[in-house]
Amino acid sequence: MSTLTQTTTEETPKAPVPAAPARDRYFDFLRALAIFRVVLYHLSGWAWLPLVFPSMGVMFALAGNLMARSLKRPALQVVKGRLRRLLPPIWLLGVIGVGGMVVQGWGPDADGHPAWWWFHLTFWILPISDPPYAEGLPGVHGFIGADWAVELAGPLWYVRAYLWYVVLSPVLLRALRAVPVVTLLFPVALSAAFELGYLSLPGERFASGLTDFSTFGACWILGMAHQEGILRRLPRYVVPSVAPAVALTGLWYALHHDFGTGNDLDSMPFAQALWSLGTVALLLHLSPSWSEWPRRLRRWDGVITFLNSRAVTIYLWHNTCILVAATQWDRLWAVVVLEQNVPWLLESVWPVLALTWVLIVGCVVAFGWAEDLAARRRPRLWPNGGRAGRSARRH
């Protein structure tokens, strides 16, 4: 992040650095917690984690909140700015990932339709649909496991959904101001219609986009409603009364549809939509004004700043880091002493999680500068929590 411009003479006093707005501090905490939970979930696969904290719903809600704040400026300018900030880190991922796939033999004849292969590559430039990737690739010299391209491309569904939410936000904001309840409930109603068979999803590419919109669209709109003050105008008892009922309905639906490992909320869009909406509504309703970090969180200020300052880089590369860490940790099974005496350690996710975060930090140093370039800041190997960084996150 850029530092404040320093004064050029000793006689000119330095302007004080204002603290981040109180509610932004709470949102930074939620975003950092969401990112950490995403990494832990994608490593462990524990089905209960999305119930404890629905990270995707939280991240979309916070993004919707920031988008509504930014739309005080001309809509086209805001949308272009958002795309400019999002795309360069994706292009860097694409250059490295697609380059590696091509080196391993992926090419125009991979699916038997060379012209479509070249056309679909444009989704790595503007990911309005899922970018293509090679399946079934071998590992790389014991460094990274097989099918690494699938893991590398995995997080891009979030980018695609985020991009569509950004483009639709000016329309969604107008609708929210005109008919708030209808606008908020429309994505959930759409999800229910798909789930119950009243509507059928179109082709695969359109289906994935519509599924994401119907699953998390209400969270994005809820974040916009919070920024617009719509939630604050409700009687204080409404959200604490209604939100738990919505969330528990989603949980009930999941439990009656074989919820568990391998079939969690991620594979149940309707249950995910209800649980995320209810939980996020409670978190936004709480929304404390922290003039300073609570005592228990003060020690984590640096970590929270790091996670927020490089959120895009961490999210884009964390799956690959998990695969590399797991590949390297699995090699320890070849050490007979470890296999015979501490198999519980080799089976534990915690050492792999620690190694994953070491690799994530490495990716932040190696690739995080792309976020600075996208934000038109001087590139830095390591982010800081200066005023410029907070301002950039607000816009």
N, C-alpha and C positions, 0 to 999 in steps of 0.2 A: 504494500500500500504506500501511497505517497505520503511524505511528511509535510507538515505545515511549512509554508514559506517563512524563512527566517528573516528578521530585520537586518538591514545592511549597516546600520550604525548603532553604537552603544547607547546613544541618547534616546533612540526611539524605543519605547517599551514594547515588550512582546505581548501580543494579544493572548488572553487566556484561552485555553483549549476547553470548549464546552463539553460536558459529559454527554454520553448518549442519552436520548430521551428515555424516561423511566420504563415505559412499556416496551421500547425496543430491546432493553436489557432482558426482559422476560421472554420476548420472542427469540432473542439470540440463544437463550438457554434452551428453549423448546427445540430450536433448529439443531443445536449441537447434540441434544439428547436423541433426536430423531436420526441423525446421521450415524451416531454410535450404534443405535439399535439396529439400523439397517445392516451395518457390517456384521454385527453379532448374529443376526438372524440368517443372513446369507451364508455364514460359516457353519452355524449349528443346525439350522433347519428346525429349531424348536417351534412347534405350532402355537404355543401359548404366548410367544413374544409379541405378535401383532395385537393380541388382546390386552396385554399389559400396557402397550404404548403403540397406537396406530401411526407409525412414522409417516407413511405416504399421505395419509389424510392431513396430518399436521403440516407437512411440507407444502402441500398444495394450498392449504388454508393460509399459511403465512405468505406464500407467493401471491395469492389473490389479494390479501390485505395490502401488500406493497404495490401491487398493480393498481388498485383503486386509488391509492395515495398519489401515484404517479400520473394518473389520468386527469389530474387537475390541469395538466398541460395538454396540448393538442394530441389527439389519439394517434395519428399517424407517426408523429415524432416519438411518442412513447413506445409504440410497437417496434419501430425501427431500432430504437435504442436497446430494447430488450433482446432483439435478435442479434444485434451486434455484440452484445455482452455474452450471449450464449454460444454462438457458433464457433469462434476460434478454438476453444478447448476441444470441441467435437472434431474439428478439422484435424487437429494434431493427433487425436486418438485414431482418426481414420487413416491418416498417412502412415502411422506406425502399424496399425492393425491390418489394413488392406495390403500394405507392403509385405507384411509377414505372411499373409495368406497367399499372395501371388508367388512369393518365393517358394512356398510349399506346394505349388502346383495348381492353385485355384486360378481360374481364368474364364474367358468368354464361353468356352465350351463346357463349363462345369455343369450347367443344367440343360444343355442342348438348345439354348436359345441365345446366341451371342448378342443379338441386337438388344434384347431385353436385359441382358447382363450389364451392358454399358449404360442403358437407361436407368436401371435400378441403382447403379453406383452414384447417381446424382443425389440419392437420398442420404449419402454421407456428407453432401454439401448443404442441402436443405432438408432435414429429416422430417418432412411432412408425412412420411410413411416409414415403416421399418426398413432401415438400411440392410442390404444383403450381406451375408457372411457365409463362410464355408463350414459345413458340418463334417464331423468325422476326421478332422486333421490329427496327425500324430503329435505327440509331445515334442519338445525341443531339447534334446541332449540331456534329459534328466532334470532340466531346469524348470520346465513348466509342463503340466500334464496334458494328456490328449484332449482333443475337442476344445482347445483354449479359445478358439474364435467365438464359440457359442457364449462362453463366459464373458469375453470382452464386449460382445454386442448386447449382452443381457440388460444392462442399465439403460439402454437407449430408448426403451419404451417410455420411460419417464420423461425423457427429453422431447419425444414426439408429442406426448400428452401436454406437456408444459407449453410447447410451441403453439398448439391449437388453442389452449386456454388463453394465451397471450393475444392471439389474433382475434378471438371471439370476445375478449374482455370489454371493448367499448360497447358492443351490443348487449352483453350480459349486464353491464352496469346500468345502462338505460332501462332495461327490463326490470332490474332490481329496484330501481327508484320508482318505477311505475306500479309494479305488482310484486312486491317483495316475497310474499308467501308462495305464490305460484312459481316464481323464478327459482326460489330455493328448492322447492319440492319437485320441480320438473325432472332433474337428472335421476332422482330416486324413483319417480314414477316410470321413467324410461327403463331403468334397471329392472323394476318389477315386471314390466311388460315383456322384456326379453326373457326373464327368468320363468315366467308363467306361460310363455308361448303365445302371447297375444301379438307379438311382433317377432319377425324373424330377422336375424342379422344378415346383411348382404355379404359380398365377397370377403375373403380373409383379411385383406388389408383394411377395408372399411370397417369390418367387424371389430378388429382390435381397437381402432380409434373410438368407435361408438361405445364399446365396452368400457374403455377407460373413462370417457366422458360421463357415462351413466354411473360409474362407480365412485369417482372422486370429484365430479363436477359440483356437487352440493357443498363439498368442503371448500373448494375454490370460491364459490359464491358466498359461503358463510364468512370467509375471510374478508371479502369485499363488503359484506353487510356490517361486519365489525368496524371496518375503517369508516364507513359511511355513518356510523352512529345508530344504525337501525336496531341493533341488539340492545343498546343502552336505553332506547326509548320504550322497550318492553318493561312491564312490571318485573321487579326483581325475582319474583317466584316462578316466572314462566319457564325460563331455561332450565333451572334445577328440577322442575317438575316434569317437563316434557322430554328433555334430552336423555335421562336414564331409561325412560320407557322405550325410546327409539333404539338406543344401544342394546338393551336387553332383548328387544324383538329380533335384532340381528343375531345376537348370541343364541337365542332360542332356535332360530332358523338354521344356524350352523350346526348346532348340536343334534338337530333332527335330520341332518343331511351328512352324517358320518364325519363330523369334524374330527380332525386328528392329524398326526404326522403324515405328510403326503397328500392331505386333503384339508388344508387349513383355509384361512380367510382369503388368501391369494387366489385360490381356485373356486371361490364362492363369491362372485361379484355382488350379488344382491345383499348377502349377509355382510360383506365388507362395507358396502355403501351405508347400511344402517348403523353398524357398529362405529365406523369412522365418523359419521355425521354426529351421532350422539356424544361420542367422547370428545371430539374437537369442539363441539358447542360448549361443553362444560369447561374445557381448557380456556377458551376465549372468554367465557363468562367470568371465570376467575380473574384472569388478566390483571395481576397486581401491579401497582406502580412502584417499582423499586428505585428509589432515589439513589441507592447504592446496593451492591450485591449483599444478599443475606449472608450472615457470618459463615455459614457452612459452605457457601459457594465461592467465597472470596479466593480461596486457594486454587479454584478451578478457572479463574478468570483467563489465564493464558491459554488453557486448553479450549475453552469456549470460543475465545477470539480466533484461535487457529482453525477450529472446525468451521466457523462461519466465514472466515476470510478465504478459505480454499474449499468451500462446499462443493463446487462443481467438479474440481479436479478429484477430490476424494471420492465423490459418487461415481464418476466415470471410470476410475481405475481400481476401485476396491475389489471388484469381482476377480480381476486378473491377479491382484495381490493375494487374495485368498487362495487361488489355485496354485500360485507359485509357492506360498507358504505351506500349503498342504502337501504339495509334491515333495518339498524338501524334508518336511517332518516325517513323511512316510518312509523316507530312505533310512531312517533310524531303526526301522524294524529289522534291517540287515545286521544290526549290531546285536550279537547273541546275548551279551550281558544285559542289555536293556530289555530285550524281548523276554528273557526268562525272569528278570527280577522286578521290572517296573512296567509291565504291560499296561497298567492303568494310566501311567503317565503318557505312553504313546497313543492311547485312545482318547486322551483328554483334549477338549477344544481350546483350553486356556493357553497352553504354550503356542498353539497355532494362531490364536487371536493376537498374542503379543508379537509374534513374528509378522503377522499381517500388518499390524500398525507400524512396525519398523519399515516395512516395504511401502506402506502408504506415505509415510514421511519422506521416503526416498522419491516417490512419484511427485509429491508436492514440490520438492526441491528441483526435480528434473523437468516437470511439466507445468507447474503452477504459474509460471510467468505468463502463460497464455491468457490467464484470467486478467492479469494486469494490462496486457496489450489490448484485450477486448474492452476493458474499461478506460482505455486511453490514459493509463498511468505508467510511470516509469517501472519497468520490470524489476521484480525483486525475487531473490531465491527463497526468502523466508518472509511470510506476511507479518504485519504488525497490526495493532489495534488503534491506529491513529484516527484522527477526525475524518480524513479522506476516505478511509475504509468504511466508516459508519455511514458517511454521506452516500457512498456508492451503493451500499446495500439498501438505502432508502429510496434510491431512484432506479 
